[in-house]
Structure formats: C-alpha cells, structure tokens
Amino acid sequence: MCEDRRSNQMAKGTAFKPLKMFDYRLVQEKFEGVLINIDRDLQRRGRARSDLRNLKATRCVVLLDIIARFARNAYRAMGYLMAQTPEDESRRPAYALVLPPVNRQLLDLLFSLVYMLDDFEVRSLEYQRAGWREAREELHKFKTEFSRDPEWRSFLQNFKKGLETFVPLLNITSEEEKDPSLIPYWKHPGELKDEKTESRSFLRWLDKWLYGDTSAQAHLSFGGLFMVSPFLVAELVGGQSQQIVEDRMIHQYRFQHFSRTAFVTLAIATEIDSYCKLGNRPAISYLWAMFAEHAPEGKEMYSRRYEALLSTDSAV
C-alpha cells in the first residue's frame, strides 16, 4: 500500500515526492487475530446466554456477533481484491473504485453501532424491530406479485414462518403484526448524528469527514463520479496525465480507501470489544497506533474517540 500526505498537483513538469510505502504485513496477522477472537468470544457468550434461556441477552450478543462477522467479511473481501502479493494480473489497480460502496456499508454499520451502544438494550431492540418491519414489507411485496405462482409458495411460507419466530423475541404486538407501519424505521446516519446521544459529537465528525465523500462516491452523484473520473479516462487522455494517474494517483486512492476499510472495521471491533470486555485491548491498541502513524484519518479517528475508549471500561 502507498500513501502521500501532500495534495496532488497535476501541473506539467511538477516534481513529485516519492510515495511512502506501508507494509501491511505489520498489522495483517494481528488484525485477523483480533477479528477471529471477537467472533469466537461472542459465539461462546451467546451460547452461554442461550443455555440460561436469557433471550434478551442472547438477542443482544447475537446481534453484536452478526455485526462483527459482517465487518470481518467486508474487510477480508476488500483485502483480497486490493492485495499486491502474491502478484495476480487479474487484480487491476482501478478495481479500487469499488471500495467506497463497501466503506459506506461499514460506516452505516458503525453509525448504528455507536448510537446503539449509548443505550444498547433499548436501542438494539429498536434497530431489530425496524428490521422486522422492513422484512415484513418485503414479504408483502413478494406476496402481492407472486402469491399465485406455485414456484414461489415454499419460499413465501418459509419467509412468513421466519418472521413469526421473531415476533415474541422482538416484542412485536398483534397490532404491529397487522400494521407494520406502526414500527418506526431505523434512522440513517444523517439523522443519527443529530440525535441527542452521548456520542453525538463523534457521529457528527464521522459524517463530515468520512461519510460525506464516501457516500457521494458510493451513490455516484456527479460529485462522486467527478472524483473518480481521472481513473476512468486516463488511457483516453494519454501522455503525462495518464502516467501521473497510473503511477501515482491510483495508488494514493487505493491507500486512502482501503485504509478506511481497515480502520472502520477496527472501529467496529473496538466498540464491541470494549463494550463486552473481551480482552483484546493490547492488540487493538497496537493496531490503532499503526494506523494513526500512517493514515491521517486514522490518527484523527483514534484521537476523537478510541484513545479514550481504550483507556476505560464499558459494561455488558
């Protein structure tokens, strides 16, 4: 991975300072170990809560494990796609343009997680109930379109049974079963950042400095498309401009956006590990120190929240 903390200058004849290299092997093994440990610990804790028939605690732990596993899967997938070793000609540098949509998913998840952890038992239930409503509306859509098609019958029946199993767990009332619109939708990051919650200042920073441009590129508004257009037309322009794009800009872009994948995943892992007291603090602190040293956004993110979080204990 490459980084350059100075802004690009496209003027002809500009002498660029060589890009700094970051050897990702410095963090790769320890990072993977943290993610594996968190998953295993949450599975173990979930089984223990289930054996005690503590449905409320089981619901909370299983939700955290699903979040952790999603983040780990996204991180692994992007790590595979962005890897430079072993060499594989099918991995093209411009494939880095798919990073922002994945990062947007991870940021959405981080927003929800941070907000929920300010009052986890209550807010996690709101989050899951909102998800039940969305699934219920999805079932209604499918039934409206395909209920007369015998090939859809089994799918629709299983979908309905699956939703019914969550009714008691999520405290869905009979009125809400009949009219899911009685259950509020979950708020998106633009709304969560303005909620009166302990973490509001961090969520507002996250929205301003990471979520905004990531979302623009994920949605491909013209602003987002404009930001990636040099990588898409460089070969058509040719000359020095193409050389600057291919030898420099694409590597900077890949570093910026994959480093976001990494430290947003690490943020999710840190939130869960700290809240559940899973004991991975030394390894997590090492990883934050490495990202803070090599990625300005990681340094700012660490100082804004995780330096303090790692010095205190939470509770579950």
Buried (B, 14 or more C-beta within 10 A) or exposed (E): BBBBEEEBEEEEEEEEEEBEEBEBEBBEEBBBEBBEBBBEBBBEBBEEBBEEEEEEBBBBBBBBBEBBBBBBEBBEEBBEBBBEEEEEEEBEBBBBBBBBBBBBBBBBBBBBBBBBBBEBEEBBBBBBBBBBBEBBEEBEEBBEEBEEEEEBEEEBEEBEEEBEEBBEBBEBEEEBBEEBEEBEEBBEBEEBBEEEBEBBEBBEBBBEBBBBBBBBBBEEEEEBEEBBEBBEEBEEEEEEBBEBBBEBBBBBBBBBBBBBBBBBBBBBBBBBBBBBEBEBBEBBBBBBBBBBEBBEBBBBBBEBBBBEBBEEEEEB
